[in-house]
């Protein structure tokens, strides 16, 4: 059983930066696709960024060139560096590993 625990959310002004972290434990935590999804109020959950075990990445077009996903397979961690944040990035961000979800962390972008 894999457990995913996110941290790093919060309130930031437009144009600011945040770094989300996700700690994976249990099972084969360091193997497989991991990533981040987000869900804004009244909207469906959407993919933000994914990363394979070999560090191949995929980004949603709305965050490409602003967000960077990375992972540390030794520490069983995945990160999301978010720069140039916009109000439309406001959402609950969920860590993802195939078949598993974290509890989510709130990101609010507002002046």
N, C-alpha and C positions, 0 to 999 in steps of 0.2 A: 504494500500500500504506500503510495507516494503522497507526501504532504507538501504543500506549497504555501509559503508565508511571505506576503509582500510587505514592503516598508518604503517610506520616502515620499508619500503623497503629502499634499498640503495646499496652502493658498499662495499664489504667486501673481504678480502683476503681469499684464501683457508685455511680451518681449523678454520675460525672465526665463529662468531655467530651473529644472528639477531633475533629480536622478532617482529613479525607482529601482529597488532591489527585490529579488525574489530568491528565497532560500528553499532548496528542494531537499527532502530527506525521505529515506525509505525506498525500498525497491531498487531498481537500477536508475537512480536519480540522474546520473550524469549522461545517460544515453537517450537519444531520441530528440525529436523536434520540441523545442520550447519557444515560448514567445509571450506576447502581450496582446490582449484584447481590451476594448473599452466599451462602456455603455453609458450613454447620456440619458437624462430623463426623457421618457416618452419615445426613445429610439431603441432599435435592435442592437444587440451586441455586435461589434465589428472588429475585424482583425486590424491590429496596428502594426505589428512587426513579428516576424518569426525567424528563428535561427536553428540550423541543424547542428548535429554533433561536430561536424567538420567546419562549422562557422559560416556556412552559406546563409545569406540573409535575404529576406523579402520584406518589403514595406508597403503599406497603403500609400496611394498616391498623395493623400492629404498630409502625410507626415514626412515623406521622402525629402531628404536634404535638411531636415530640422531635427529628426530623431535618429538616434543610433542605438541599436541593440547589440549586446555582447554577452558572452558567457564564459564562466570559468569552470571547466569540467572537473578540476581537482577539488575546488571548494563547493561544487554543486550549486552554483549561483548563476542567475541571469539578471542582466541589468538593462535599463532603458534610460538613456540620456536624452532629455527633452530640452531643446533650445528654441528660442524665438517662439515661445508659447503664445497661443491665441485664445480668446474667450471660447471659441468653438472646440478647443481641446478639453474643455471642462467635462469630466465624466468620472465614473468609477473604473479604475484600471485593474484588470485581472491578469494574474500570471497563469500561464497555460503550459501544460505538458500533456501530450496525447493521452486522453482519457481522464485527465485531472484538472481541477481549477483551484486557484487560491480564493481567499475570502474577499479580496478586492481592497483597493486603497483609493480614497477620494483625491482627485486633483481638481482644484478650482482655480481658474485663471480670470482674475477680475481686478479692476482698479478701485 
